[in-house]
């Protein structure tokens, strides 16, 4: 797998509210953005998203933003895709805050931006949609009510439900939508808005009036790269997988992809390569294959997780140094030959000799 470090992350603009401002202001912006940021005296304080609104509040106009702000992992413009991957997996957030060196809020980055970078870094496993999808897809008919939806969520232990119209997909609703509906003046996330003056209880509203009609679909035979392309194209962090007859058979979320990549990283030693110049960058895969291949043989025996490889171009030769930690101590080896490939091959053989000797 050809792994590249990508440029700085894409930062999306986010509205910033002071902690003392009313929650009602933030709620009005969450229809178009996955999150808003909260500051205190100009510095980052926290974030508000749909998830943080699941707790009931009597009057959002009299509740301070600071009281509802959550504190997810915080990123900087230089955070690597690995750091972002881990941060999203920590709390299943749709967006994460990005701050500068002075803790000033810069904006947010979402799961979709991280998917873009993972694709660019060559980190997508060679899988089909059917290999990674969660099945079955839980469905409920659009003529059912929000009360029916709540019951279905509880019975299925699910947090996302596909709304159908005569058996065909019509929209989607998540558990986080319910808390959002209860707090915003016009609570629907979908087809209609309802005012606070309505006498009907929220539980009595039919799902056809509140579902979100935007759904991204992908066929079960599609590659994971095609799945990611679809998510990026639709700016959705999940897709519904359908069979050849267009019947929903599974669902894939960005988090499913993040988890799979995280598992793959855990299976192999991470090799960080530096020092390659333009004329030798084509040897990246060879270095990764030869040195990474040897280290992966001994990964379990010595609890090896990562290694650093540095290439130095001298006037008449190539010098390559390798550092990696084992449960028996740090190992540092160096090799030098006229060509980079010869240096790497000889160094890989030396690494294997050393580790076999340590294993005796």
Secondary structure as UniProt FT lines:
FT   STRAND          16..18
FT   TURN            19..20
FT   HELIX           23..29
FT   TURN            30..32
FT   STRAND          35..40
FT   TURN            41..42
FT   STRAND          43..49
FT   HELIX           51..53
FT   HELIX           60..62
FT   HELIX           65..68
FT   STRAND          75..76
FT   TURN            77..78
FT   HELIX           81..91
FT   STRAND          95..99
FT   TURN            101..102
FT   STRAND          105..110
FT   HELIX           111..120
FT   TURN            121..122
FT   HELIX           129..132
FT   STRAND          139..141
FT   TURN            142..143
FT   HELIX           146..156
FT   STRAND          160..165
FT   TURN            166..167
FT   STRAND          168..174
FT   HELIX           175..183
FT   TURN            196..197
FT   HELIX           202..204
FT   HELIX           207..209
FT   STRAND          217..219
FT   TURN            220..221
FT   HELIX           224..234
FT   STRAND          238..242
FT   TURN            244..245
FT   STRAND          248..253
FT   HELIX           254..267
FT   STRAND          270..274
FT   TURN            278..280
FT   HELIX           281..283
FT   HELIX           284..297
FT   HELIX           299..302
FT   STRAND          306..313
FT   STRAND          318..326
FT   TURN            327..328
FT   STRAND          329..337
FT   HELIX           340..359
//
